């Protein structure tokens, strides 16, 4: 197990290095600069050169790259151009709580409701319950989350006045963004669980459990759901990452001061270091989630655990 984790850690570092390298050089192709060129044009040449030298922008691109990667190896993401020289890492950490809150709530809500819908659809196959559950799943996949977010704002926020329309004032401000993000999770989990449950219910061990006289609840909970959940863990990684990246739009719509809105603002302002920092953060989060899901899959599924020698 330790050897496996060590090998995966090496792959993760190589992956992050490739992503950081590609992002750095692609970012340099963006039009414009992080400074207001009209104001810079009014400054003396010496002052302008001093500003560019402060941020190492007067050096060749390859030297900038070496300098940045050296700082990155020390967990230094640089300082922001737009946020008055604040460390990018501090900015990301300050924005992490709102993003994490709505993301975790969206995943918990989506998995819980998706699981219920999927199980009900499988147990009531080819009935009205099945049709309604799958209709909800299709709606969740078909409607973009930003459209659903606008509908929530209009009806729940403006028309009914149940929750704040936007801005981050209290915990209630996190409810509608979480619901908007959870829609796609509900749809994916419901469809996946339904298909897996229908397959599991046809297995020989389910027939054997019925023959032994086990109650329907015990059969469904102890055998069907547990075995149907094993493949679901595989898609939880991509779903979690999609929730985080999907918050880019949702946070802007609801004016949530999270990492998603930070990334959008950084792109608008050509804040190179912040763009790099958020991209690396997203990438690290993605590979970490993939590693965790892989380890969970090995622990939960005995076949993989025994085949890989995990103890």
C-alpha positions as CSV (number, residue, x, y, z in Angstrom):
1,X,0.0,0.0,0.0
2,X,2.8,2.4,0.9
3,X,4.7,1.6,-2.3
4,X,1.5,2.2,-4.3
5,X,1.0,5.6,-2.7
6,X,4.6,6.6,-3.2
7,X,4.4,5.7,-6.9
8,X,1.1,7.6,-7.3
9,X,2.7,10.6,-5.5
10,X,5.5,10.7,-8.1
11,X,2.9,10.6,-10.9
12,X,1.0,13.4,-9.2
13,X,4.1,15.6,-9.0
14,X,4.9,15.0,-12.7
15,X,1.3,15.7,-13.7
16,X,1.3,19.0,-11.7
17,X,4.6,20.0,-13.3
18,X,3.2,19.4,-16.8
19,X,0.0,21.3,-16.0
20,X,1.9,24.2,-14.5
21,X,4.3,24.4,-17.4
22,X,1.6,24.3,-20.1
23,X,-0.5,26.9,-18.2
24,X,2.5,29.2,-17.7
25,X,3.4,29.3,-21.4
26,X,-0.2,29.5,-22.6
27,X,-0.9,32.3,-20.2
28,X,1.9,34.3,-21.7
29,X,0.0,34.2,-25.0
30,X,-2.9,36.1,-23.5
31,X,-3.4,39.6,-25.1
32,X,-2.7,42.6,-22.9
33,X,-0.9,42.7,-19.6
34,X,-1.8,42.8,-15.9
35,X,-1.1,46.6,-15.8
36,X,-3.1,49.5,-17.1
37,X,-1.0,50.3,-20.2
38,X,-2.5,53.8,-20.5
39,X,-1.4,54.8,-17.1
40,X,2.0,53.2,-17.6
41,X,2.5,55.2,-20.7
42,X,2.4,58.4,-18.6
43,X,5.2,57.2,-16.4
44,X,8.9,57.9,-17.1
45,X,10.7,55.0,-18.8
46,X,12.8,54.4,-15.7
47,X,9.7,54.0,-13.5
48,X,8.0,51.7,-16.0
49,X,11.1,49.6,-16.2
50,X,11.3,49.4,-12.4
51,X,7.7,48.1,-12.3
52,X,8.3,45.4,-14.8
53,X,11.6,44.4,-13.1
54,X,9.7,44.1,-9.7
55,X,7.6,41.3,-11.2
56,X,10.4,39.9,-13.3
57,X,8.5,40.8,-16.5
58,X,11.6,42.4,-18.0
59,X,13.3,39.0,-18.3
60,X,12.9,36.4,-21.1
61,X,10.0,34.0,-20.8
62,X,12.2,31.1,-20.0
63,X,13.9,32.9,-17.2
64,X,10.4,33.9,-15.8
65,X,9.5,30.2,-16.0
66,X,12.6,29.0,-14.1
67,X,12.0,31.7,-11.5
68,X,8.3,30.8,-11.1
69,X,9.0,27.0,-10.9
70,X,11.7,27.6,-8.3
71,X,9.2,29.6,-6.1
72,X,6.5,26.9,-6.8
73,X,8.8,24.2,-5.4
74,X,8.9,26.2,-2.2
75,X,5.0,26.4,-2.2
76,X,5.2,30.1,-3.2
77,X,2.6,31.0,-5.7
78,X,3.8,34.5,-6.1
79,X,2.1,37.8,-5.4
80,X,-1.0,39.1,-7.1
81,X,-0.8,41.9,-9.6
82,X,-4.4,43.1,-9.1
83,X,-4.8,42.6,-5.3
84,X,-2.1,45.0,-4.4
85,X,0.8,42.5,-4.1
86,X,-1.0,40.1,-1.7
87,X,0.4,36.5,-1.8
88,X,-1.7,34.4,-4.1
89,X,-1.8,31.5,-1.6
90,X,-3.3,33.8,1.1
91,X,-6.0,35.0,-1.4
92,X,-6.9,31.4,-2.3
93,X,-7.1,30.3,1.3
94,X,-9.3,33.3,2.2
95,X,-11.6,32.4,-0.6
96,X,-11.6,28.7,0.1
97,X,-14.3,28.6,2.8
98,X,-17.3,29.8,0.7
99,X,-16.3,27.5,-2.2
100,X,-15.8,24.5,0.1
101,X,-19.1,25.1,1.9
102,X,-21.3,25.3,-1.2
103,X,-19.3,22.5,-2.8
104,X,-19.6,20.0,0.1
105,X,-23.3,20.9,0.6
106,X,-24.0,20.3,-3.1
107,X,-22.2,16.9,-3.1
108,X,-24.0,15.7,0.1
109,X,-27.4,16.9,-1.1
110,X,-26.8,15.5,-4.6
111,X,-25.6,12.1,-3.5
112,X,-28.4,11.7,-0.9
113,X,-31.2,12.7,-3.2
114,X,-29.7,10.9,-6.2
115,X,-29.3,7.7,-4.2
116,X,-32.9,7.8,-3.1
117,X,-34.2,8.5,-6.6
118,X,-32.0,5.8,-8.1
119,X,-33.0,3.1,-5.5
120,X,-36.7,4.0,-5.8
121,X,-36.5,3.9,-9.6
122,X,-34.8,0.4,-9.6
123,X,-37.2,-1.1,-7.0
124,X,-40.2,0.3,-8.8
125,X,-38.9,-0.5,-12.3
126,X,-41.2,0.3,-15.2
127,X,-43.7,2.1,-12.9
128,X,-44.7,5.7,-12.4
129,X,-42.1,6.1,-9.7
130,X,-39.4,5.0,-12.2
131,X,-40.6,7.4,-14.8
132,X,-40.8,10.3,-12.4
133,X,-37.3,9.6,-11.0
134,X,-35.8,9.3,-14.5
135,X,-37.6,12.5,-15.7
136,X,-36.0,14.4,-12.8
137,X,-32.6,12.9,-13.8
138,X,-33.0,13.9,-17.4
139,X,-34.0,17.5,-16.4
140,X,-30.9,17.6,-14.2
141,X,-28.7,16.7,-17.1
142,X,-30.4,18.8,-19.6
143,X,-30.8,22.1,-17.8
144,X,-27.5,24.0,-17.2
145,X,-26.9,24.9,-13.6
146,X,-26.7,28.6,-14.4
147,X,-30.2,28.5,-15.8
148,X,-31.5,26.7,-12.8
149,X,-29.6,29.2,-10.6
150,X,-31.5,32.1,-12.4
151,X,-34.8,30.3,-11.8
152,X,-34.0,29.9,-8.1
153,X,-33.1,33.5,-7.8
154,X,-36.3,34.7,-9.4
155,X,-38.8,32.4,-7.6
156,X,-37.1,31.5,-4.3
157,X,-35.3,34.7,-3.8
158,X,-37.3,37.5,-5.4
159,X,-40.8,36.2,-5.8
160,X,-41.2,34.2,-2.6
161,X,-38.5,35.9,-0.5
162,X,-37.3,32.7,1.2
163,X,-33.6,33.1,0.7
164,X,-31.1,35.9,-0.2
165,X,-30.8,36.4,-4.0
166,X,-27.1,37.0,-3.9
167,X,-24.1,38.2,-1.9
168,X,-22.4,36.4,1.0
169,X,-24.1,37.6,4.2
170,X,-24.9,34.5,6.3
171,X,-25.2,30.8,6.0
172,X,-28.6,31.2,4.2
173,X,-26.6,32.8,1.3
174,X,-25.0,29.4,0.7
175,X,-28.3,27.4,0.3
176,X,-29.3,28.4,-3.3
177,X,-25.8,28.1,-4.8
178,X,-25.6,24.6,-3.3
179,X,-28.9,23.6,-4.6
180,X,-28.0,24.9,-8.1
181,X,-24.8,22.9,-8.1
182,X,-26.4,19.8,-6.7
183,X,-28.8,19.4,-9.7
184,X,-26.3,17.6,-11.9
185,X,-25.1,15.4,-9.1
186,X,-28.6,14.3,-8.3
187,X,-29.2,13.4,-12.0
188,X,-25.9,11.5,-12.5
189,X,-26.1,9.6,-9.2
190,X,-29.8,8.7,-9.8
191,X,-29.2,7.3,-13.2
192,X,-26.1,5.4,-12.3
193,X,-27.6,3.9,-9.1
194,X,-30.7,2.9,-11.0
195,X,-28.7,1.0,-13.7
196,X,-26.4,-0.6,-11.1
197,X,-29.3,-1.6,-8.9
198,X,-31.1,-3.2,-11.8
199,X,-28.0,-5.3,-12.6
200,X,-27.3,-6.2,-9.0
201,X,-30.9,-7.3,-8.4
202,X,-30.5,-10.0,-11.1
203,X,-27.4,-11.5,-9.5
204,X,-27.4,-15.0,-8.1
205,X,-26.6,-13.9,-4.5
206,X,-29.8,-11.8,-4.5
207,X,-31.8,-14.8,-5.6
208,X,-30.1,-16.9,-2.9
209,X,-30.8,-14.2,-0.2
210,X,-34.5,-14.3,-1.1
211,X,-34.5,-18.1,-1.0
212,X,-33.0,-17.9,2.6
213,X,-36.0,-15.8,3.6
214,X,-34.2,-12.5,4.2
215,X,-36.5,-9.5,4.5
216,X,-36.8,-7.2,1.5
217,X,-35.1,-4.4,3.5
218,X,-32.2,-6.6,4.4
219,X,-31.7,-7.8,0.8
220,X,-31.8,-4.2,-0.5
221,X,-29.7,-2.6,2.2
222,X,-27.1,-5.3,3.0
223,X,-26.6,-6.7,-0.5
224,X,-28.1,-4.6,-3.4
225,X,-27.2,-1.1,-2.3
226,X,-23.8,-1.9,-0.9
227,X,-22.7,-3.7,-4.1
228,X,-24.3,-1.0,-6.3
229,X,-22.4,1.7,-4.5
230,X,-19.0,0.3,-5.3
231,X,-18.9,1.5,-9.0
232,X,-20.5,4.8,-7.8
233,X,-17.3,5.7,-6.0
234,X,-15.5,5.8,-9.3
235,X,-17.6,8.7,-10.6
236,X,-17.5,10.6,-7.3
237,X,-14.1,11.9,-8.2
238,X,-15.1,13.5,-11.5
239,X,-18.3,14.7,-10.0
240,X,-16.5,16.4,-7.1
241,X,-14.1,18.1,-9.5
242,X,-17.0,19.2,-11.8
243,X,-18.7,20.7,-8.7
244,X,-15.7,22.7,-8.0
245,X,-15.1,23.9,-11.5
246,X,-18.8,24.4,-12.0
247,X,-18.8,26.9,-9.2
248,X,-17.0,29.3,-11.5
249,X,-20.3,30.4,-13.0
250,X,-22.5,29.8,-10.0
251,X,-20.3,31.9,-7.7
252,X,-20.4,34.8,-10.2
253,X,-24.2,34.5,-10.4
254,X,-24.7,34.5,-6.7
255,X,-21.8,36.9,-6.0
256,X,-20.1,34.3,-3.7
257,X,-16.6,35.4,-2.7
258,X,-15.1,32.0,-3.5
259,X,-12.3,30.6,-5.6
260,X,-14.5,30.4,-8.7
261,X,-15.2,34.1,-8.8
262,X,-11.6,34.8,-8.0
263,X,-10.5,32.9,-11.1
264,X,-13.0,34.7,-13.3
265,X,-11.8,38.1,-12.0
266,X,-8.2,37.1,-12.4
267,X,-8.8,36.3,-16.1
268,X,-10.5,39.6,-16.7
269,X,-7.6,41.5,-15.1
270,X,-4.9,39.4,-16.7
271,X,-3.6,38.7,-13.2
272,X,-1.0,36.1,-14.3
273,X,0.1,34.9,-10.9
274,X,-3.5,34.5,-9.6
275,X,-4.5,32.6,-12.8
276,X,-1.5,30.3,-12.3
277,X,-2.2,29.8,-8.6
278,X,-5.9,28.9,-9.0
279,X,-5.1,26.6,-11.9
280,X,-2.5,24.7,-9.9
281,X,-4.9,24.6,-7.0
282,X,-7.7,23.1,-9.1
283,X,-5.2,20.6,-10.6
284,X,-3.9,19.6,-7.2
285,X,-7.4,19.1,-6.0
286,X,-8.3,17.0,-9.0
287,X,-5.4,14.6,-8.7
288,X,-5.8,14.4,-4.9
289,X,-9.5,13.5,-5.3
290,X,-8.6,10.9,-7.9
291,X,-6.1,9.3,-5.6
292,X,-8.5,9.3,-2.7
293,X,-11.2,7.7,-4.8
294,X,-8.7,5.1,-6.1
295,X,-7.7,4.2,-2.6
296,X,-11.3,4.0,-1.4
297,X,-12.1,1.8,-4.3
298,X,-9.3,-0.6,-3.4
299,X,-10.4,-0.7,0.2
300,X,-14.1,-1.2,-0.4
301,X,-13.9,-3.7,-3.3
302,X,-12.3,-6.9,-2.0
303,X,-11.4,-8.1,-5.5
304,X,-9.1,-5.1,-6.1
305,X,-7.7,-5.2,-2.6
306,X,-6.8,-8.9,-2.9
307,X,-5.4,-8.5,-6.4
308,X,-3.3,-5.5,-5.5
309,X,-2.1,-7.0,-2.2
310,X,-3.6,-4.1,-0.2
311,X,-3.6,-4.9,3.5
